[in-house]
Each structure stands twice: as structure tokens, then as C-alpha cells.
Amino acid sequence: MKTKMKRLKRFTLLILVVLTSFSGYSQNYGYVDTEYILENIPDYKDAQEELDKLSIEWQKQLERRYSEIDKMYKNYQAEQILLTEDMKTKREEEIIKKEKEAKEYQKSKFGVDGELFEKRKELVKPIQDKVYNAIADIANYKKLGIVFDKSSGLTMLYTNPKYNLSDDVLKKLGYKPGETK
């Protein structure tokens, strides 16, 4: 118990030392709103629309599959009394097979390495990379130590608009701020 307290005190002391050592340096900060930036890039909107269309279509196909499985199951329940044990087993296996196929389809389209994820990487990642590179260039040019992203859940109680780099990023990427909406 005492060793845990000592470790906690050492860790707290280390954090304080690190924070106070940085406070001696002149720090410049900036922030961006990547949500705002991306909303003002037509290519990003187009990519999102394409992803939404794919997602909706795949979701409809998935719902049709599950609807078919549900129908098979209801028919099985209704006819179960009349079926032999072999027929029951065969029907149950068919339903289980269809469920497995539907889950595999869902995983192939919406899973971590599914088509939607891959398509998002293909369409959105290059745009995000351009935005990140523009932010890095501006941060280096303005000699900023830290750039926050206002849209990523970072709580900022006050922001001075002079540190907002969002429009600078859009200009660097060749877009006019506030042009789309």
C-alpha cells in the first residue's frame, strides 16, 4: 500500500515538473475545426455521399437477408408439428446456414476490414492527409507548438478567434472558406 502511494506521489511530482518546465517556454497554440474544414471541401462531401449510398444499399440487402431468414423461421415454426425429425434437422440447418451467411455478409461489408472501411480509406483518407499536411505546414509557418482540433470532443471553454486556423487550412488547400453550405 505504501509503495503504491510512493509511486503515485512520484508520478504526480514528475507530471508537475514536466508541466512547470514547459511553462518557462513561450508556447503558441492554435486550433482548427476539422468538421468545419471537411464540410467546406466538395471532394469530402462527394466521398461521404458515395459512402452513404453504398452503406444504404448494403444495409437494404442485409435487411432482405434477415427478412428471408425470419420468414424461413416462421414457416418452420408453423410446419414443425408436421415434420419428421430429419426434416426438422434439415430446416434448422438451412436457417442456421442462412444466418451464418448473413452475418458473414454483414462482416464483409461493415466489419473492421470490410468493404465500407476500405472504401472510406480509399476516398476519405487522402483528403484527411491533405488537411493534416496543411495544418502541419501552417503550424510550422506560424511557429505553433500545439494545434487542437475543436471538433474532436476537445472541450474548450474559450477560444480566441485569432488562433482559429480553419480558414487558413481551407485557403492552403485551395478552397474558399464558407463557400459551401
N, C-alpha and C positions, 0 to 999 in steps of 0.2 A: 504494500500500500504506500509506504514512504517513498519507495523508488519510483512509483508512478507519479507521485506528487513532485518529486525532484525533476523528473523528465518533463512534466508539464510546465514547471517553473522555468526550466532551461529553454524549452521551446518558446514560451512566451517572451522570455528575455531575448532570445535570438530574433524573434519577429520584431520586437521593439527596436533592437539595434539596427536591423536592416531598414526598417521604416525611417528611423531618425537619420541614418546615414544618407538616405536618399533625399531627405528634406533639405539638406545643405546645398544640393544642386538645384539649379534653375530648371524647373520642369515645365514643359509646354504640352498642353493637351488639346485634342480636337475630338470631334465626334462626327459620325455620319449616321444617316438613317438609311440602311441598305434597302429597307422596304420601299421607301420613297424613291431611291435611286432606281431600283429594278422596275418600279411602276412607270418610270419615265423612259424606259428602254423598250422600244417597239419589238425588238427581237425576243426579248424576255416574255413579253405578253403573248407573242405568237407561239413561243415554245410552250407556255403554260396552257394555252388554248388547245394545242395539239395533244399535250399530255392529258388534259381533261377529257377530250374526245375519246382517246384510247381507253382511259380509265372507265368512262361511262359505258363504252361498248363491251369491254371485258366484264364489267360488273353485270350487265344485262345477260351476257352469255352464261355467267356463273349462276345468276338467279334462275335462268331457264333450266340449267342442270339440276339445281336443287329442287326446283318445282317438279321436274320429271321424277326425281328420287322420291319426293313426297307423294306423288301420285302412285308410284310403284308400291310404296309402303302402305298406303291406304287401300289399294286393291288387294294387297297381300292380307291385310287385316280382315277385309271383307270376305275373302275367299278361304281364309285359313282353316275354317271348320271342314271344308270340303276337300282339302288337300291331304295327300298321303305324306308320311314323314320325309320321304325322298324329295317330293315336290316342294315341301316346306323348306327343306335344307337348300335346294336349288334356288328358290326365290330369295331366301335370306342372303345367300352368297352373291346373287346378282345385285341385290340392293347394296350390300357391303362393297362390292366391286365398283359400283357407280359412285358411291360416296367417296371412295378412295380416289377415283379418277377426278371427281370434282375438287377434292382437296389438293390433289397434285396440280390441277389446272390453276386453282387459286394461288398456290405457291409459285408456280411458274410465271404467273402474271404479276402478282402483287407482293411476292416474298422479297426477302432481303436482296437476293441476287436475281430477282425476277425481271421480266421484260420492262415493266414500268420503271424500275430503278435504273436499269441500263439505258433506257430511252431518256430518262431525266439526266443522267450523266452525259449522254451524247448531246442533248440540246441545251441544258442549263449550265453545266459546269464551265464550258468555255466563256460564257457571259460572266459568270461569277469570278472566274480567273481574271478577266479583263478588269472588272470592278476592283478586285483586290489589288491588282498591279497599279491601277490608277490611284488608289488610296495610298499605297506604299510610296509611289512617286511624289504625291502631294505632301505626305508626311515628311519625307526626306527633304523636299524643297523648303517646306516651312519649318524644318528642324523640330518636328514634334516628337516627343518621347513616347506618347501613348495616343492612340486613336480608339475611341469607344464606338460601339455600334448601339445606337439608341433603340433600334427596333428589336434587338435580341433579348429583351427581357431585362436589360440593364436599367436599374432604377436610377433616374437622375431627377433630383428634386428641383434643380435649377440648371438651365443651360443658357449660356450667353451665346446669342446667335452668331457673334463674330467668330466663334470656334466651330461652327457647323460647316463641314467640308462637303456636304452632299452635293450642292450645286457645282462646286469645283470639280468633283469627280465626274458629274454628268458632262460638264464642259470639256474635260480632258478626254472623255470617251467620244466627243463629237455630237452630243445631244444638247438641246436647249432645255434648261430647267423649266418645269411646269408646262411644257409643250403638250404633253398628252394628259388626259384625264377626262 
